[in-house]
Amino acid sequence: MNIIIFGPPGAGKGTQSKFIEKKYNLFQLSTGELLRNEIKNKTQLGLEISSIINSGDLVSDEIVSKLIEKYISDQKNKQRLIFDGYPRNIDQAKNLDNLLKKYNQKIDIVLKLSVSLETVKKRILERQSQEKRSDDNELTAIKRFKTYEQSSQPVLDYYKESNLLKVINGEATIPEINIEISGLIESIKG
């Protein structure tokens, strides 16, 4: 089963992805983590990514696509991926469809964690004090939330047309969200 999880930065995608990953024995593919690993390893690509992220902008589709294909092509991940933070636009959604088809896979369900800007700002500030991530501050959070809202709607519509999109109240508690997500996944597992 391949799953996409949507939500603005701070919506709880990572937390919920880790829960799904453990419960259903899947692999979380967080574009944010992939990008942060490149930065941490101080690769040339990592330096470029760092500059882009710190300015509050999004990394190019080409860079992200290369990182993602490595995981899709790995047999141990076949039909066992959770896409966290990807795709962010229609081109990426179509690219993901093509990559999955290339490796005889598909998306089974798309989950959207719906949260307000106020909740995102609060969570980002909490996360920043705990994790000390350089991209976590209020101004960057606001910019990324607005960028997410503008760019994600066409992608959400794309998956809604395919009858794959399920919207979840991301304002609920973590256990409540876990239960709702489990119910949705169980309903498509048959």
Disulfide bonds with the S-S distance in Angstrom:
none
